[in-house]
Amino acid sequence: MTRRHLRRPRRKRCQLSKRPTLRFSPYAWAKLLFLRDAGPTEVGGFGITEQDDLLCVNDIVIVEQHCTEMTVEFSDTAVADFFEDQVELGRRPEQFARIWIHTHPGDSPLPSPVDVRTFERVFGNCDWAVMFIIAQGGRTYADLYWRHGGPAQLRMQIEVDYKSPFPAADHQTWSEEYDSCVRELSSQSLLSKREGQDWFCDNRHNTGHYQNSTPLFDFREAD
């Protein structure tokens, strides 16, 4: 046998080109970085897409939330209002309620076990959904989950798409949105606020809450 035949078989590696890609418009990406760096806390929101391109985020919307460096709580009323506003704009749930976006103030974008369990419970009845996390240092994490043909998930590539036209950055509007939605709390204040409430808590990383009062989307988000 030749030396070539004696070599150990190589494991086939999953090529990056075969992974699905989550794309951001330059406007959405710039806004995401602005929101991530606007304060010392975690920030959460939703990716907005067009009906014919559901994996291309062209805007990010945040709702009223109470945040610390390790926790996020979404206002139930604000989430219900967000859903109503999006429906009035003519959007379907897959355009505004399938891509969950949040930041991690630290260097790691990896989801906590509670992130994973919460995502599975919240999006378990959806045809598909995406969990996207960006850390302070710029590292990202994205998973695509879907149910057709059996539950499955795939790690995604991240891309900023410069091919299509996009609006200019609007720091003033973004700052106003951040100031109107994000309420910074001390960790002790948040613990006191949670007494008697059904929160999910992950001691390794972050904790958050979001429960929509409408039947479209029952989401308690915990980092």
N, C-alpha and C positions, 0 to 999 in steps of 0.2 A: 504494500500500500504506500502511496506517496505521502509526503509530509502534509499535503493539503487535506487528504482524507483523514489524517490522524488529529487534525485540529478539533478542538471542542466546538460544538455547534454554537453559533451566536444567537442570543435572544433577540427577537425582533422588538425593536423599540417603536413606541407610538410616535409617529411623526407629527410635529406641531401643525403641519399643513392640514392634517386630517381632523384636528380639533375644531369644534365650532368656534366662531369668533363673536364676541360681544364688542360692538363698535360704539364709539362716542363721537358726536359731532364736536368740532373744536370749541363751540360755544358751551356745550354740556360739560366737556372736560375741564374747561377753564372755570366754570361755575363750581364744579365738584372740588377742585383744588382750592378755590376761594373759600368755600364753606368749611373744608377740612382745616384750613389754616386760620379761620376767623376767630377762633377761641381755643382754649385748652381742653375742651371737652369733646366727647364723641358726638357726632351728628348723624341722624338717619333721615332717609327720604325715599322717594320713588322715582324710577326712571320713566320718562314719557317718550313714546315712540309713535311712528306713523303706522296706519293700518297695514300698509303693504311692506313694511320692513320692521318687524317686531323685535329684532335684535340690534337695532341701531337707536341709541338713546340720543334724542336731540334736545332734551331739557331734563332738569331735575327739580322736583318740587319737595319742599320740606313742610311739615305741619308743626303746630305748636307742640313743644316737647320740653321736658325738664331733664337736664343733663348734668353729669359730673364727668370726671376723667374716666370713670369705669362704668357708668350707667346711663341709660336713656329711658324716659317714659314719654309715650305719645299720648296726647289728649284724645279721649274717645270722641268728644264733640268735634274736634278739629278734623279727625279722620273721616267722620261721617260727612262733614261739610266738604272735605276734599273730594270724596266720592261723588257727591251731588254736583259739585262744580264741574268735574270731569265729564259726567254724563250729560250735563247741560251743554257742554262744548261739543257734544257729538262723539265722544270717544267711548270705545268699548273697554271692558275690564282688562283685556289682554294688552291694551295700550298704556295703561296706567297702574295696574295692580299685579304685575307679574315679575317686575324687576325690582328687587329689594336692594337698596343701596345704603351702606353705612360706613362710617370711618372708624378706624382704631387709632387713638392718639399715640400708641407705641409703635414699635418697628415691625411687629408681626401682623400680617393680614389674615392669618389662619383663623377659621371659625372655631369657637369653643364648642364643647359637646352640647351645651344648651342651645347654641346657635343652630346646630344641626338638628337636634330634636324638635326645636320650635319650628324650624323651617319645614321639616317633614310633616308635622302636625298641621301647620297653617296651610301649606300648599299641597297637602296630600291629595286633595280632591280636584286640583287643577290639572288641566291637560299638560301644562309645562310651567316652569318658573325658573328664575335665575336669582342666585344669591351672589352679590358683589360686595367686596370689602376692599378699601384702600387704607393703607397704614400711613402714618405721618412721614415715614422715610420714603414713600413712593411705591413700595411694593404692593402688589394687588393679588386678589384671589377671586375667582369666579367659577361657579358651578352651574351647569344646566341640568335641571331635573325634568323628567317627563314620565307619563304613565302609559302611553300607547305601546302595546306589545309587552307590557310588564314594566314595573318601576325600574328606572335606570338613571344614571347621572354621568356627566362628563365634565372634566375640567375644560375651561374655555380659554382661548387666547383673548387678549385685550388689544384693541386697536383704536387709534384716533383717526377718523375718516375725514380727510381734507378734500375729497373729490367733489362733494356737493356744496352748494352755497350755504353760508352760515352767517348769522348776525354777529355784530361786534360785541365784545365783552361789555358788561354793564355793571360795574362794581357798585355804583350807588344803589341801584335797584336790588342787587344781591345783598348788600349790606342791610338795606331796609327789611328785606325778607328774613335775613338771619336775626336781626334785632327783634322783629315782631314774633318770631317763632321759638327761638332758643332761649330757655331760661336756665341759667347756671345755678346749681345747688351744691352745697357742700355735701360730702358723703354722709355725714351725721344727720343733716337735715333730711336727706332722702330716706335714710333708714327710719327716722321718726315718722316720715310721711307714709311709709309703707305699712305701719302697724295696722293689723286687721285687714289688709288687702291681700289678694291672691296674686303675688308676683312670682316670676321665675327668677331664680338667682343662680349664677355661676360664679363660684368663689375664685376660679382661676382667672376669669377675665371680667366681662361686663355683664350688666343686667339691664333689661329694658322692658317696656310694656307698650303694647298697642292692641286694643281690642275694638274693632269696628262694631258699631251698634246696628249696622245693616247686615242682611243675610249674605251679601256678596262676598265678604272677606272677614273672617274671624281670625284676628292676628294678635297674639301676644308675643312681642318681640323681645328676646332676651339675648344679650351678648355675653 
